[in-house]
């Protein structure tokens, strides 16, 4: 057996020597033959000996020859002594031409400087190629504001910085976050560009209308027929409808029934409160937390919506209500029954109060739906402020 194997290797060596530089049905081998790694040992040629040819050795190594690649795209194969092709794994490391012969290919990697690459060859970092917005036109009253949500594509883009500009800041201004504020009547364009790729942009057409003029009757302020009670507009101490208005109460009972049909339990925890009741509640909060903090979640007497008979606190009146199925249902459905979430998320700088998912205000189905669809809080929708002046 040993002699037969030795004869095969000797015959193969003689054949290779004869074929060098000629065309004899085998792959032409250049003079600068690549080194071959056989069982982890690098050598220019593989010695043929009785040790390597010992067929009884369990660790017998095959002698391989690999044609040198002439360019990066040339396929590489190895052949054993019988002339059978074997796969070659890996790439030559920088500055060498060594390969490892094995039974299966190993993953390829790119080393050195330059951007990292995925197995498919696509760079892991890329530029922004598209910007989409949640809306592309908006109508605001003077003093109103609204901010579109921005999505930059592809998701793999490393720099998603935004650059916002206004075509006319006398009509509408925009801050670095994209919050659009109406300044004066007219039309203008608000544009956001990619900081990474300024050639990519998206725009919002802004129409600014005159602020609604308030009407005052018996010390009560109405704007577009909506009774207003906030930090800017107060109710007289004598204003007392005696409880929830009939219209508000009826609408709320319809809301409760609609929620029940969706397996949601909504109930009233606090409805009408008189001027005196609000004064007592507010003073207790001030004593506990100080006036500055109390003003973020409790109205001063005369400024509470509960005094109007048109506001209801539902279920749990604290932050634990946030994100519950009941809170989510109210946010998505209360407008269908004539109510709005009066102090929505991220509007505290406009309404003057923290987010209160439990506090709903009756406006009637038509107006509540219009406010809901606008994405604005009531102050923004009407173009009014909510700020104490004392």
C-alpha positions as CSV (number, residue, x, y, z in Angstrom):
1,X,0.0,0.0,0.0
2,X,2.8,2.4,0.9
3,X,4.6,1.8,-2.4
4,X,1.4,2.4,-4.4
5,X,0.8,5.7,-2.8
6,X,4.4,6.8,-3.2
7,X,4.3,5.9,-6.9
8,X,1.2,8.0,-7.4
9,X,2.8,11.1,-5.8
10,X,6.0,10.6,-7.8
11,X,3.9,10.3,-11.0
12,X,2.0,13.5,-10.1
13,X,5.3,15.4,-9.5
14,X,6.7,14.3,-12.8
15,X,3.5,15.3,-14.6
16,X,3.5,18.8,-13.0
17,X,7.2,19.3,-13.9
18,X,6.4,18.4,-17.5
19,X,3.3,20.6,-17.7
20,X,4.9,23.8,-16.2
21,X,4.4,26.6,-18.7
22,X,2.5,24.4,-21.2
23,X,-1.1,23.6,-22.0
24,X,-1.7,19.9,-21.1
25,X,-5.3,19.9,-20.0
26,X,-4.5,21.2,-16.5
27,X,-4.6,24.7,-15.0
28,X,-1.5,26.7,-16.0
29,X,0.6,27.5,-13.0
30,X,2.6,30.8,-12.9
31,X,6.2,30.8,-11.8
32,X,5.4,32.5,-8.5
33,X,3.6,29.5,-7.1
34,X,1.5,30.3,-4.0
35,X,2.4,28.8,-0.7
36,X,0.1,26.0,0.4
37,X,-0.9,25.4,4.0
38,X,-1.3,21.7,4.5
39,X,-2.6,20.7,7.9
40,X,-1.5,24.1,9.3
41,X,2.1,24.0,8.0
42,X,3.3,26.5,5.4
43,X,5.8,25.3,2.8
44,X,6.7,26.1,-0.8
45,X,6.5,22.4,-1.7
46,X,5.2,19.4,0.2
47,X,7.8,16.7,0.9
48,X,6.7,13.3,-0.1
49,X,7.8,10.7,2.4
50,X,6.7,7.5,3.9
51,X,5.4,9.4,6.9
52,X,3.0,11.5,4.8
53,X,2.2,8.6,2.6
54,X,1.4,6.3,5.4
55,X,-2.2,5.3,4.6
56,X,-2.6,3.8,8.1
57,X,-2.2,7.1,9.8
58,X,-5.5,8.6,11.0
59,X,-4.1,12.1,10.7
60,X,-2.9,11.6,7.1
61,X,-2.7,15.0,5.4
62,X,-3.5,15.5,1.7
63,X,-0.9,17.3,-0.5
64,X,-2.7,20.2,-2.3
65,X,-1.8,22.5,-5.1
66,X,-3.6,25.8,-5.6
67,X,-3.3,28.0,-8.7
68,X,-2.4,31.6,-8.0
69,X,-5.1,34.1,-8.5
70,X,-4.4,36.8,-11.1
71,X,-7.2,39.1,-10.0
72,X,-9.7,39.5,-7.0
73,X,-12.5,37.8,-8.9
74,X,-10.6,34.6,-9.9
75,X,-12.1,31.6,-8.3
76,X,-9.7,29.5,-6.2
77,X,-9.7,25.7,-5.9
78,X,-7.4,23.1,-4.4
79,X,-6.8,19.6,-5.8
80,X,-5.8,16.5,-3.9
81,X,-3.4,13.8,-5.2
82,X,-6.2,12.1,-7.0
83,X,-7.0,15.3,-9.0
84,X,-10.2,16.0,-7.1
85,X,-11.1,19.6,-6.3
86,X,-11.4,20.8,-2.7
87,X,-12.9,24.1,-1.5
88,X,-10.6,26.8,-0.2
89,X,-11.7,28.9,2.7
90,X,-10.8,32.5,3.6
91,X,-9.0,35.3,1.8
92,X,-5.2,35.9,1.8
93,X,-4.3,38.2,4.6
94,X,-2.9,41.6,3.6
95,X,0.6,41.3,2.1
96,X,0.5,37.4,1.8
97,X,-0.9,34.8,-0.5
98,X,-1.6,32.0,1.9
99,X,-4.8,30.0,1.9
100,X,-6.1,27.3,4.1
101,X,-7.6,24.2,2.5
102,X,-10.6,22.8,4.3
103,X,-13.9,21.0,3.8
104,X,-16.1,24.1,4.1
105,X,-15.7,27.8,3.4
106,X,-15.3,30.2,6.4
107,X,-16.9,33.7,6.6
108,X,-15.1,36.5,4.9
109,X,-14.1,39.7,6.7
110,X,-12.6,42.9,5.7
111,X,-9.7,44.2,7.9
112,X,-7.8,47.5,8.0
113,X,-9.2,50.9,7.6
114,X,-12.4,51.8,5.8
115,X,-16.1,51.3,6.5
116,X,-17.3,48.0,8.0
117,X,-19.2,45.7,5.7
118,X,-22.0,43.2,6.0
119,X,-21.6,39.7,4.6
120,X,-23.4,40.8,1.5
121,X,-20.9,43.6,1.0
122,X,-23.2,46.5,1.9
123,X,-21.7,49.2,4.1
124,X,-23.3,49.2,7.5
125,X,-23.4,53.0,7.5
126,X,-25.3,54.9,4.8
127,X,-26.7,58.3,3.9
128,X,-30.3,59.5,4.3
129,X,-32.1,59.1,1.0
130,X,-35.7,59.9,1.9
131,X,-37.7,62.0,4.5
132,X,-41.3,61.4,5.3
133,X,-43.6,63.5,7.5
134,X,-46.9,62.8,9.4
135,X,-48.5,65.8,7.6
136,X,-47.5,68.1,4.7
137,X,-50.0,70.9,5.1
138,X,-51.5,72.6,8.2
139,X,-53.8,75.5,9.0
140,X,-53.1,77.3,12.3
141,X,-54.5,80.3,14.1
142,X,-52.1,83.0,15.1
143,X,-50.3,81.8,18.1
144,X,-51.1,78.1,17.3
145,X,-48.4,75.5,16.9
146,X,-48.0,72.0,15.7
147,X,-45.0,69.6,15.1
148,X,-44.8,66.9,12.4
149,X,-43.1,63.6,13.2
150,X,-40.1,62.9,10.9
151,X,-39.0,59.5,9.5
152,X,-35.6,59.3,7.7
153,X,-34.7,56.4,5.5
154,X,-32.9,54.1,5.4
155,X,-33.0,53.0,9.0
156,X,-29.3,52.2,8.8
157,X,-28.4,55.9,8.2
158,X,-26.0,56.9,10.9
159,X,-26.7,60.7,10.9
160,X,-30.4,61.5,11.1
161,X,-29.9,65.2,12.1
162,X,-32.6,67.6,11.0
163,X,-32.2,71.2,9.6
164,X,-35.5,73.2,9.8
165,X,-36.1,76.5,8.0
166,X,-39.1,78.8,7.3
167,X,-39.6,80.6,4.0
168,X,-41.2,83.5,6.0
169,X,-40.7,83.7,9.7
170,X,-43.2,86.6,9.9
171,X,-45.9,84.1,9.1
172,X,-44.6,80.9,10.8
173,X,-41.5,80.1,12.7
174,X,-40.0,76.7,13.4
175,X,-37.5,75.5,16.0
176,X,-34.7,73.0,15.8
177,X,-37.1,70.2,16.7
178,X,-39.6,71.0,14.0
179,X,-42.3,72.7,16.2
180,X,-44.1,75.1,13.9
181,X,-45.6,78.3,15.5
182,X,-48.0,80.6,13.7
183,X,-46.9,84.2,13.9
184,X,-49.0,86.2,11.4
185,X,-51.7,85.7,8.8
186,X,-50.6,84.3,5.4
187,X,-49.0,81.3,3.8
188,X,-45.4,80.0,3.9
189,X,-43.3,76.8,3.6
190,X,-41.6,75.0,6.4
191,X,-38.7,72.8,5.2
192,X,-36.7,70.1,6.8
193,X,-33.4,68.9,5.3
194,X,-31.2,66.0,6.2
195,X,-28.1,67.2,8.0
196,X,-26.3,64.1,6.5
197,X,-27.5,64.7,2.9
198,X,-28.9,68.3,2.4
199,X,-30.2,67.3,-1.1
200,X,-32.9,65.3,0.6
201,X,-35.8,67.3,2.1
202,X,-39.5,67.5,2.8
203,X,-41.9,70.5,3.3
204,X,-45.0,71.5,5.0
205,X,-47.4,74.2,3.6
206,X,-48.5,76.4,6.4
207,X,-51.6,78.6,6.4
208,X,-52.0,81.0,9.3
209,X,-55.4,82.5,10.0
210,X,-56.3,85.4,12.3
211,X,-56.8,84.4,15.9
212,X,-60.5,84.0,17.0
213,X,-62.0,86.9,18.8
214,X,-63.3,86.1,22.2
215,X,-66.9,87.0,23.2
216,X,-67.7,87.7,26.8
217,X,-71.1,87.4,28.4
218,X,-71.7,87.8,32.1
219,X,-68.0,87.4,32.8
220,X,-67.8,84.2,30.8
221,X,-65.5,83.9,27.8
222,X,-66.6,82.1,24.6
223,X,-64.5,81.6,21.5
224,X,-66.3,80.1,18.4
225,X,-69.2,79.3,20.8
226,X,-66.9,77.3,23.1
227,X,-66.9,78.2,26.8
228,X,-63.3,78.8,27.9
229,X,-61.8,78.3,31.3
230,X,-58.0,78.1,31.5
231,X,-55.1,80.1,33.1
232,X,-55.8,83.1,30.8
233,X,-59.6,83.1,31.0
234,X,-61.3,82.9,34.3
235,X,-64.9,82.2,35.4
236,X,-66.6,84.5,37.9
237,X,-67.0,82.9,41.4
238,X,-70.8,83.1,40.9
239,X,-70.8,80.8,37.9
240,X,-72.5,77.6,38.9
241,X,-74.5,75.4,36.5
242,X,-75.4,73.2,39.5
243,X,-73.6,70.1,38.2
244,X,-72.7,68.6,34.8
245,X,-74.8,70.1,32.1
246,X,-77.6,67.9,30.8
247,X,-75.9,67.7,27.4
248,X,-72.6,66.7,28.9
249,X,-74.1,64.1,31.2
250,X,-76.1,62.5,28.4
251,X,-73.1,62.4,26.1
252,X,-71.0,60.8,28.9
253,X,-73.5,58.1,29.5
254,X,-73.4,57.3,25.7
255,X,-69.6,57.1,26.0
256,X,-69.8,54.7,29.0
257,X,-72.2,52.5,27.0
258,X,-69.9,52.6,23.9
259,X,-66.9,51.7,26.0
260,X,-68.8,48.8,27.7
261,X,-69.5,47.4,24.2
262,X,-65.8,47.2,23.7
263,X,-65.3,45.6,27.1
264,X,-63.9,48.8,28.6
265,X,-65.1,50.1,31.9
266,X,-65.3,54.0,32.1
267,X,-66.7,55.8,35.1
268,X,-66.8,59.3,36.5
269,X,-64.5,60.0,39.5
270,X,-64.9,63.7,39.5
271,X,-67.4,65.9,37.6
272,X,-68.6,69.4,38.5
273,X,-66.8,71.4,41.2
274,X,-67.9,74.8,42.4
275,X,-65.6,77.8,42.8
276,X,-65.4,77.1,46.6
277,X,-64.7,73.4,46.2
278,X,-61.8,74.2,43.8
279,X,-60.4,76.8,46.1
280,X,-60.3,74.2,49.0
281,X,-58.6,71.6,46.7
282,X,-56.1,74.0,45.3
283,X,-55.1,75.4,48.6
284,X,-54.4,71.9,50.0
285,X,-52.1,71.2,47.0
286,X,-50.2,74.4,47.5
287,X,-49.7,73.6,51.2
288,X,-48.4,70.2,50.3
289,X,-46.2,70.9,47.2
290,X,-45.9,74.7,46.9
291,X,-47.7,77.0,44.4
292,X,-45.3,76.5,41.5
293,X,-45.7,72.7,41.4
294,X,-49.4,72.9,42.3
295,X,-50.0,75.1,39.3
296,X,-48.8,72.3,37.0
297,X,-51.6,70.0,37.9
298,X,-54.3,71.9,39.7
299,X,-56.3,75.0,38.6
300,X,-56.6,78.1,40.7
301,X,-60.2,78.8,41.8
302,X,-62.1,80.4,38.9
303,X,-59.8,78.8,36.3
304,X,-61.0,75.2,36.6
305,X,-62.8,73.5,33.8
306,X,-64.7,71.5,36.4
307,X,-66.6,74.7,37.3
308,X,-68.1,74.8,33.8
309,X,-70.0,71.6,34.2
310,X,-68.4,70.3,31.0
311,X,-65.4,68.4,32.3
312,X,-65.0,64.9,33.8
313,X,-62.2,63.1,35.4
314,X,-62.5,59.4,34.5
315,X,-61.4,56.3,36.5
316,X,-58.1,56.7,38.3
317,X,-57.0,60.3,38.7
318,X,-53.2,59.9,38.7
319,X,-50.4,58.8,36.5
320,X,-51.1,55.1,37.0
321,X,-54.0,55.6,34.6
322,X,-51.5,56.4,31.7
323,X,-51.3,53.6,29.2
324,X,-54.1,51.5,30.5
325,X,-56.7,50.0,28.1
326,X,-59.2,52.5,29.4
327,X,-56.9,55.5,28.8
328,X,-56.0,54.3,25.3
329,X,-59.7,53.8,24.5
330,X,-60.6,57.3,25.7
331,X,-57.8,58.8,23.6
332,X,-58.9,57.0,20.5
333,X,-62.7,57.2,20.9
334,X,-63.9,60.0,23.2
335,X,-64.3,62.4,20.3
336,X,-67.0,60.2,18.8
337,X,-69.2,61.1,21.8
338,X,-68.3,64.8,21.8
339,X,-65.3,64.9,24.2
340,X,-61.6,65.6,23.8
341,X,-58.6,64.8,26.0
342,X,-58.2,68.3,27.4
343,X,-54.6,68.1,28.5
344,X,-52.9,65.9,25.9
345,X,-49.4,64.5,25.9
346,X,-46.5,67.0,25.2
347,X,-48.7,70.0,25.3
348,X,-48.1,71.2,28.8
349,X,-46.2,74.3,27.6
350,X,-49.4,75.3,25.8
351,X,-52.2,74.2,28.0
352,X,-50.4,75.0,31.2
353,X,-51.0,71.6,32.7
354,X,-49.3,68.2,32.7
355,X,-50.6,65.3,30.6
356,X,-53.9,64.1,32.0
357,X,-55.3,61.1,30.1
358,X,-58.2,60.9,32.5
359,X,-59.5,64.5,32.0
360,X,-62.1,64.8,29.2
361,X,-63.9,68.0,28.1
362,X,-67.3,68.1,26.3
363,X,-67.4,70.2,23.1
364,X,-70.1,68.3,21.0
365,X,-69.3,65.7,18.4
366,X,-68.6,68.0,15.5
367,X,-66.1,70.3,17.3
368,X,-64.5,67.5,19.3
369,X,-63.9,65.5,16.1
370,X,-62.4,68.6,14.4
371,X,-60.0,69.2,17.3
372,X,-59.1,65.5,17.4
373,X,-58.4,65.4,13.7
374,X,-56.3,68.5,13.9
375,X,-53.9,66.9,16.3
376,X,-54.0,70.2,18.3
377,X,-54.9,70.9,21.9
378,X,-57.8,73.3,22.4
379,X,-55.6,76.4,22.9
380,X,-53.8,75.7,19.6
381,X,-57.0,75.0,17.8
382,X,-58.5,78.3,18.9
383,X,-55.3,80.3,18.9
384,X,-55.4,81.3,22.5
385,X,-53.0,81.3,25.4
386,X,-53.2,79.7,28.9
387,X,-51.0,81.7,31.2
388,X,-51.6,83.3,34.6
389,X,-51.0,87.0,34.8
390,X,-50.9,87.2,38.6
